[in-house]
Amino acid sequence: MIKDILRQASRLLLPMDCTTCAQPLADDPVPFFCRRCWELIRPLRGPSCPRCHRLFASPSALSYSPTHECHDCRTREPQYSQVWAPYAYCSPLQDAIALFKYRGKVALADALGALLIRALPDHLDLDILMPIPLHPNRLRQREFNQSLLLADRIGPALGLSVSSRNLVRTVDTDPQISLPRAARLQNLRKAFAVRASQDVAGARILLVDDVFTTGTTASECARVLLKAGAQQVAVLALARSVDAGMVPDTWLPPSSIHQELTQRA
């Protein structure tokens, strides 16, 4: 409450516009966003792949085969057991992640963590949270791991400890977003390692990331952890990329700041 009062008072001295809609901020529930825009962020709903929970286009996709998996999971079986990525990667969440990840607005970590906690699946039977690691070069450049900040927020809600130093990135690879799928697989081969196998032996691990796109990075991390003795590896991400036809009705066009930051990255 005190933080909200101070933020509202600061708006009188330092006026600021909402990142997404560019309207003046007044009663903003989180930094940089107005209440109207933030309340547009809602979990995805509808029939989805039992493994990666990618939405199916047809509401009757699972009517005759409840265990039917999506094309990617059937043809390129991933190493992870489940993926939960409850929100679509579109504005205003897309704008918030861009500010958080590329402009260092770590004040958004609490609000983004709260979104994840709100949409957590019931009865998660897990032992350890692990953020997707950054290579030391990228970590020095960014000065924080956004996945670790999210894991720190959801750990208490799940009653799980966060292991942030065992799974490491050993190769400073090119950004995955610029590569086709086959090149992504080759790009990540031998890019991750486990320092202490005894600490993951028999463990059920939940990998935490900000955005789930093709799943290539998560699958490679899962492969390394399973090879080290983990019993099971699942994935939790804040948002997932969705096909144009699956974008929720509440979608807003990305703000100019998102386009600027992602192009720069």
KEKE-3310 file (N, C-alpha, C; in steps of 0.2 Angstrom, whole numbers, plus 5000, padded with zeros to 4 digits):
npx = (5004:5010:5020:5011:5005:5016:5020:5010:5010:5022:5019:5013:5023:5032:5026:5021:5018:5008:5016:5011:4998:5000:4994:4992:4999:4991:4982:4990:4993:5005:5022:5025:5013:4996:4981:4970:4977:4985:4976:4971:4979:4978:4976:4978:4965:4957:4956:4971:4988:4993:5006:5014:5005:5002:4990:4976:4969:4956:4941:4936:4947:4952:4942:4939:4951:4959:4972:4979:4994:5002:5008:5022:5027:5024:5032:5045:5050:5051:5063:5058:5044:5032:5025:5021:5015:5007:5002:4999:5011:5010:5006:4999:5009:5020:5026:5030:5038:5049:5053:5057:5067:5076:5078:5081:5072:5069:5060:5048:5048:5041:5027:5027:5030:5019:5009:5013:5011:4998:4993:4997:4998:4987:4993:5007:5020:5034:5052:5063:5067:5073:5081:5082:5099:5110:5124:5140:5145:5134:5127:5135:5134:5120:5117:5109:5099:5084:5076:5079:5075:5062:5060:5064:5053:5042:5046:5043:5029:5027:5034:5046:5064:5076:5088:5101:5114:5119:5115:5122:5127:5138:5143:5143:5131:5124:5110:5094:5083:5085:5088:5084:5074:5082:5095:5095:5094:5107:5115:5113:5119:5128:5129:5125:5128:5129:5134:5135:5130:5125:5116:5105:5101:5088:5079:5064:5062:5058:5060:5062:5057:5056:5050:5042:5046:5050:5054:5066:5078:5074:5071:5084:5091:5083:5087:5101:5100:5092:5101:5110:5104:5092:5075:5063:5059:5051:5043:5041:5035:5033:5026:5020:5024:5012:5002:4996:4982:4978:4979:4973:4958:4960:4971:4984:4992:5010:5020:5030:5041:5043:5046:5058:5067:5067:5072:5085:5090)
npy = (4994:5006:5007:5009:5021:5030:5028:5034:5047:5051:5052:5064:5073:5068:5065:5050:5039:5025:5010:5002:5008:5021:5031:5043:5039:5035:5028:5015:4998:4991:4995:5006:5002:5004:5001:4996:4991:4981:4972:4966:4955:4938:4921:4908:4899:4884:4868:4859:4853:4838:4837:4848:4858:4867:4877:4870:4872:4869:4867:4854:4846:4836:4828:4814:4808:4810:4810:4815:4822:4837:4841:4844:4838:4825:4822:4827:4822:4829:4831:4835:4833:4840:4855:4871:4886:4899:4911:4921:4927:4941:4959:4967:4960:4956:4968:4971:4960:4964:4976:4972:4962:4967:4980:4981:4983:4978:4980:4975:4962:4957:4959:4951:4939:4937:4935:4922:4914:4915:4908:4895:4877:4865:4854:4851:4840:4841:4843:4853:4869:4876:4889:4893:4894:4908:4911:4916:4927:4933:4935:4945:4955:4958:4958:4952:4937:4934:4923:4918:4927:4926:4913:4914:4921:4913:4901:4902:4901:4888:4881:4877:4875:4885:4881:4888:4886:4874:4869:4874:4886:4882:4886:4901:4904:4909:4920:4912:4916:4920:4910:4895:4880:4868:4873:4879:4867:4862:4873:4873:4861:4853:4864:4866:4861:4850:4853:4846:4831:4822:4830:4831:4818:4807:4817:4827:4840:4857:4867:4885:4898:4914:4916:4904:4897:4888:4878:4872:4875:4872:4859:4854:4857:4849:4837:4836:4836:4825:4815:4817:4811:4815:4812:4817:4830:4845:4860:4877:4892:4910:4916:4911:4909:4911:4906:4916:4915:4911:4921:4930:4938:4950:4955:4967:4978:4977:4988:5003:5003:4989:4984:4991:4987:4972:4971:4977:4968)
npz = (5000:5004:4994:4983:4986:4986:4973:4966:4971:4965:4952:4951:4951:4942:4928:4919:4905:4901:4895:4885:4880:4880:4887:4900:4916:4931:4942:4943:4943:4943:4940:4926:4918:4915:4924:4916:4904:4911:4916:4905:4903:4903:4907:4895:4887:4883:4873:4873:4869:4877:4882:4879:4881:4871:4862:4853:4837:4835:4845:4847:4846:4855:4857:4853:4855:4869:4873:4863:4855:4850:4834:4834:4846:4844:4832:4835:4848:4863:4877:4890:4901:4903:4899:4905:4901:4903:4898:4883:4872:4869:4867:4882:4889:4882:4880:4894:4897:4888:4893:4906:4903:4893:4896:4909:4919:4933:4943:4939:4942:4953:4949:4937:4942:4951:4941:4936:4948:4950:4939:4941:4939:4947:4961:4959:4958:4963:4966:4965:4959:4944:4936:4918:4913:4910:4899:4906:4900:4894:4906:4913:4904:4905:4918:4927:4928:4921:4922:4934:4943:4942:4946:4959:4964:4963:4970:4985:4984:4979:4989:4987:4985:4976:4964:4957:4952:4948:4936:4921:4908:4896:4884:4874:4865:4849:4848:4850:4843:4831:4822:4812:4816:4814:4815:4828:4836:4833:4837:4851:4855:4867:4875:4888:4905:4920:4936:4948:4949:4958:4966:4958:4956:4954:4956:4954:4943:4940:4927:4924:4915:4905:4892:4881:4867:4854:4862:4861:4868:4882:4880:4878:4890:4898:4893:4897:4911:4913:4909:4919:4929:4934:4938:4932:4921:4920:4913:4916:4910:4908:4897:4881:4864:4851:4837:4824:4822:4835:4844:4858:4861:4868:4864:4860:4849:4848:4857:4853:4860:4863:4850:4847:4857:4855:4842:4844:4853)
capx = (5000:5014:5023:5007:5004:5022:5021:5004:5012:5027:5016:5011:5030:5036:5021:5023:5013:5008:5021:5007:4993:5003:4989:4995:4998:4988:4981:4994:4994:5012:5026:5025:5007:4990:4977:4966:4981:4987:4970:4970:4983:4973:4978:4975:4960:4955:4960:4979:4992:4994:5013:5017:5000:5000:4983:4974:4964:4949:4939:4935:4953:4953:4935:4940:4958:4961:4979:4982:4999:5003:5013:5029:5028:5024:5037:5051:5048:5055:5065:5054:5038:5026:5026:5016:5016:5000:5000:5001:5017:5008:5005:5004:5014:5026:5030:5032:5044:5054:5056:5061:5073:5081:5080:5083:5067:5068:5054:5043:5049:5036:5021:5027:5030:5012:5005:5014:5008:4990:4991:5001:4993:4986:4996:5013:5023:5041:5057:5068:5066:5080:5080:5086:5104:5113:5131:5143:5146:5127:5125:5139:5131:5113:5118:5104:5095:5077:5072:5081:5071:5055:5060:5064:5046:5037:5048:5040:5022:5027:5037:5052:5070:5079:5095:5103:5121:5121:5114:5126:5128:5145:5144:5140:5128:5120:5103:5090:5077:5088:5090:5079:5074:5088:5101:5094:5097:5114:5117:5113:5122:5134:5129:5123:5131:5127:5140:5135:5125:5122:5111:5099:5099:5081:5074:5059:5064:5054:5064:5059:5060:5052:5046:5043:5045:5050:5056:5073:5082:5071:5072:5091:5092:5080:5091:5107:5098:5090:5107:5114:5101:5085:5069:5059:5060:5045:5045:5036:5037:5028:5022:5022:5023:5006:5000:4992:4975:4976:4980:4967:4954:4962:4978:4985:4998:5016:5022:5036:5047:5045:5049:5065:5071:5069:5077:5091:5093)
capy = (5000:5012:5008:5012:5028:5034:5029:5038:5054:5052:5054:5071:5076:5065:5061:5045:5036:5018:5008:4999:5012:5028:5035:5045:5034:5037:5022:5010:4993:4989:5000:5007:5000:5006:4996:4994:4986:4975:4968:4962:4949:4933:4915:4905:4894:4879:4862:4859:4847:4835:4837:4855:4863:4872:4877:4867:4877:4866:4865:4847:4842:4830:4824:4807:4806:4815:4810:4817:4827:4841:4839:4845:4833:4818:4821:4829:4821:4833:4828:4837:4829:4844:4863:4876:4893:4901:4917:4922:4932:4947:4965:4971:4956:4956:4974:4970:4956:4967:4981:4968:4958:4971:4987:4980:4985:4973:4981:4971:4955:4955:4958:4945:4933:4936:4932:4915:4911:4915:4903:4889:4871:4862:4848:4850:4836:4842:4844:4858:4874:4878:4894:4892:4898:4912:4911:4921:4933:4937:4938:4951:4961:4960:4960:4948:4932:4936:4917:4917:4932:4923:4907:4917:4924:4907:4896:4901:4899:4881:4878:4873:4879:4887:4879:4892:4886:4868:4869:4880:4886:4882:4889:4907:4903:4914:4921:4907:4919:4922:4904:4890:4875:4863:4877:4879:4861:4862:4878:4871:4855:4853:4871:4866:4855:4849:4853:4841:4826:4819:4834:4830:4811:4805:4823:4830:4847:4862:4873:4891:4903:4919:4914:4897:4898:4882:4873:4869:4877:4869:4852:4852:4857:4843:4831:4836:4835:4817:4811:4817:4806:4817:4807:4820:4838:4849:4867:4883:4899:4915:4917:4907:4912:4908:4907:4923:4914:4909:4927:4931:4944:4956:4957:4974:4978:4978:4995:5004:5001:4982:4983:4994:4982:4966:4972:4978:4962)
capz = (5000:5004:4988:4978:4987:4984:4966:4964:4972:4960:4945:4951:4950:4936:4924:4914:4901:4900:4890:4880:4877:4880:4891:4907:4922:4938:4946:4939:4948:4942:4936:4918:4915:4918:4926:4910:4900:4914:4917:4899:4903:4906:4905:4889:4888:4877:4872:4871:4869:4884:4885:4880:4882:4865:4861:4847:4834:4835:4852:4847:4845:4860:4859:4851:4857:4874:4874:4856:4856:4844:4829:4836:4851:4841:4827:4838:4855:4868:4883:4895:4902:4903:4899:4907:4899:4904:4894:4876:4871:4865:4872:4885:4893:4878:4882:4900:4897:4885:4898:4911:4900:4889:4899:4916:4924:4938:4947:4936:4943:4957:4946:4933:4946:4953:4936:4936:4953:4949:4934:4942:4939:4954:4963:4956:4963:4961:4971:4964:4954:4941:4930:4913:4914:4905:4899:4910:4896:4894:4913:4914:4900:4907:4925:4930:4925:4922:4924:4941:4947:4942:4950:4966:4966:4963:4974:4991:4983:4979:4994:4984:4984:4969:4963:4952:4951:4946:4929:4919:4901:4895:4877:4873:4858:4846:4850:4846:4839:4824:4819:4810:4821:4814:4817:4835:4839:4833:4841:4858:4857:4872:4877:4895:4909:4927:4940:4953:4947:4964:4968:4954:4955:4957:4958:4949:4942:4936:4924:4924:4909:4904:4886:4878:4859:4851:4867:4860:4874:4887:4879:4879:4897:4901:4891:4901:4918:4914:4908:4925:4934:4936:4937:4928:4920:4917:4911:4918:4907:4909:4891:4875:4857:4848:4830:4823:4823:4842:4848:4862:4858:4871:4861:4858:4845:4852:4858:4849:4864:4862:4844:4848:4861:4853:4837:4847:4856)
cpx = (5004:5017:5018:5006:5010:5022:5015:5007:5018:5025:5014:5018:5033:5030:5024:5017:5014:5012:5017:5002:4995:4998:4993:4994:4995:4987:4984:4995:5001:5016:5025:5019:5001:4986:4973:4971:4983:4982:4968:4974:4980:4976:4975:4970:4959:4958:4967:4982:4994:5001:5015:5012:4999:4993:4981:4969:4957:4947:4937:4941:4954:4947:4936:4946:4961:4968:4983:4987:4999:5008:5020:5031:5028:5030:5044:5051:5053:5058:5061:5047:5032:5029:5020:5018:5009:4997:5002:5006:5015:5007:4999:5010:5020:5030:5033:5039:5050:5057:5060:5067:5078:5083:5081:5078:5065:5062:5048:5043:5043:5029:5021:5027:5023:5008:5006:5011:5001:4988:4994:4996:4993:4991:5002:5017:5031:5046:5062:5066:5073:5078:5085:5092:5107:5121:5134:5144:5139:5125:5129:5136:5124:5113:5113:5101:5088:5073:5074:5076:5064:5055:5060:5057:5041:5039:5044:5032:5022:5030:5043:5058:5072:5086:5097:5110:5123:5120:5117:5126:5135:5147:5140:5137:5125:5113:5098:5085:5079:5089:5084:5079:5080:5094:5100:5096:5104:5118:5118:5117:5128:5134:5128:5127:5128:5133:5141:5129:5122:5116:5105:5097:5092:5076:5069:5060:5059:5059:5060:5062:5055:5047:5047:5041:5045:5051:5062:5078:5080:5072:5080:5093:5089:5085:5097:5105:5096:5096:5111:5110:5094:5080:5064:5060:5054:5047:5039:5039:5031:5023:5025:5020:5017:5005:4996:4985:4973:4977:4973:4964:4956:4969:4978:4991:5004:5018:5028:5042:5049:5048:5057:5069:5073:5073:5084:5095:5095)
cpy = (5006:5013:5011:5019:5032:5034:5034:5046:5056:5054:5061:5075:5074:5061:5056:5042:5029:5016:5005:5004:5019:5033:5037:5040:5038:5032:5016:5004:4990:4995:5000:5005:5002:5000:4992:4989:4980:4970:4964:4956:4943:4926:4912:4900:4890:4873:4863:4853:4844:4836:4845:4860:4868:4871:4874:4872:4875:4865:4858:4843:4836:4826:4817:4804:4811:4815:4812:4823:4831:4838:4839:4839:4826:4817:4823:4828:4824:4829:4830:4833:4833:4851:4866:4883:4896:4907:4918:4928:4937:4953:4964:4966:4956:4962:4974:4966:4960:4972:4977:4965:4962:4977:4987:4983:4980:4974:4978:4964:4952:4954:4952:4939:4931:4933:4925:4912:4910:4910:4896:4883:4868:4856:4847:4846:4836:4843:4850:4863:4876:4883:4891:4896:4902:4910:4917:4928:4937:4939:4944:4957:4963:4961:4956:4942:4932:4929:4916:4921:4929:4917:4909:4919:4918:4901:4896:4899:4891:4877:4874:4878:4880:4885:4883:4891:4879:4867:4875:4880:4887:4885:4895:4907:4909:4914:4916:4910:4920:4916:4899:4885:4870:4867:4878:4873:4861:4867:4877:4865:4856:4860:4871:4860:4855:4849:4847:4836:4823:4823:4834:4823:4810:4811:4825:4837:4851:4867:4879:4895:4909:4918:4907:4898:4891:4876:4869:4870:4872:4861:4850:4853:4851:4837:4830:4834:4827:4813:4811:4813:4809:4812:4810:4827:4841:4856:4872:4889:4904:4916:4912:4910:4908:4910:4913:4921:4912:4915:4929:4938:4951:4958:4964:4974:4980:4986:4996:5002:4993:4981:4985:4989:4976:4966:4973:4972:4957)
cpz = (5000:4998:4983:4979:4985:4976:4963:4965:4967:4953:4945:4949:4944:4932:4919:4911:4901:4894:4884:4876:4877:4883:4898:4912:4928:4942:4943:4945:4948:4939:4929:4915:4918:4920:4920:4906:4904:4915:4911:4899:4907:4903:4899:4891:4882:4877:4870:4871:4876:4887:4885:4881:4877:4863:4854:4844:4835:4842:4852:4846:4849:4861:4858:4854:4863:4875:4868:4857:4850:4840:4831:4841:4849:4836:4830:4845:4859:4874:4889:4895:4901:4902:4901:4906:4898:4900:4887:4876:4867:4870:4876:4889:4889:4879:4889:4900:4893:4889:4903:4909:4897:4892:4906:4921:4929:4943:4945:4938:4948:4954:4941:4937:4949:4948:4935:4942:4953:4944:4935:4942:4946:4955:4959:4961:4960:4967:4971:4958:4951:4936:4924:4913:4909:4905:4903:4906:4895:4901:4914:4910:4903:4914:4930:4926:4926:4924:4931:4945:4947:4946:4958:4969:4967:4968:4981:4990:4982:4984:4992:4984:4977:4969:4956:4949:4948:4939:4926:4911:4900:4888:4876:4866:4855:4848:4846:4842:4832:4820:4817:4815:4820:4817:4825:4838:4839:4837:4848:4860:4861:4875:4885:4898:4916:4931:4945:4952:4953:4967:4964:4953:4958:4958:4952:4949:4938:4934:4923:4919:4909:4898:4883:4871:4856:4856:4866:4866:4880:4886:4880:4886:4900:4899:4896:4908:4918:4913:4915:4931:4936:4934:4932:4927:4917:4916:4913:4915:4908:4903:4886:4869:4854:4841:4830:4825:4830:4846:4852:4859:4862:4869:4859:4854:4849:4852:4854:4853:4864:4856:4844:4851:4858:4846:4839:4850:4851)
residu = (MET:ILE:LYS:ASP:ILE:LEU:ARG:GLN:ALA:SER:ARG:LEU:LEU:LEU:PRO:MET:ASP:CYS:THR:THR:CYS:ALA:GLN:PRO:LEU:ALA:ASP:ASP:PRO:VAL:PRO:PHE:PHE:CYS:ARG:ARG:CYS:TRP:GLU:LEU:ILE:ARG:PRO:LEU:ARG:GLY:PRO:SER:CYS:PRO:ARG:CYS:HIS:ARG:LEU:PHE:ALA:SER:PRO:SER:ALA:LEU:SER:TYR:SER:PRO:THR:HIS:GLU:CYS:HIS:ASP:CYS:ARG:THR:ARG:GLU:PRO:GLN:TYR:SER:GLN:VAL:TRP:ALA:PRO:TYR:ALA:TYR:CYS:SER:PRO:LEU:GLN:ASP:ALA:ILE:ALA:LEU:PHE:LYS:TYR:ARG:GLY:LYS:VAL:ALA:LEU:ALA:ASP:ALA:LEU:GLY:ALA:LEU:LEU:ILE:ARG:ALA:LEU:PRO:ASP:HIS:LEU:ASP:LEU:ASP:ILE:LEU:MET:PRO:ILE:PRO:LEU:HIS:PRO:ASN:ARG:LEU:ARG:GLN:ARG:GLU:PHE:ASN:GLN:SER:LEU:LEU:LEU:ALA:ASP:ARG:ILE:GLY:PRO:ALA:LEU:GLY:LEU:SER:VAL:SER:SER:ARG:ASN:LEU:VAL:ARG:THR:VAL:ASP:THR:ASP:PRO:GLN:ILE:SER:LEU:PRO:ARG:ALA:ALA:ARG:LEU:GLN:ASN:LEU:ARG:LYS:ALA:PHE:ALA:VAL:ARG:ALA:SER:GLN:ASP:VAL:ALA:GLY:ALA:ARG:ILE:LEU:LEU:VAL:ASP:ASP:VAL:PHE:THR:THR:GLY:THR:THR:ALA:SER:GLU:CYS:ALA:ARG:VAL:LEU:LEU:LYS:ALA:GLY:ALA:GLN:GLN:VAL:ALA:VAL:LEU:ALA:LEU:ALA:ARG:SER:VAL:ASP:ALA:GLY:MET:VAL:PRO:ASP:THR:TRP:LEU:PRO:PRO:SER:SER:ILE:HIS:GLN:GLU:LEU:THR:GLN:ARG:ALA)
# end
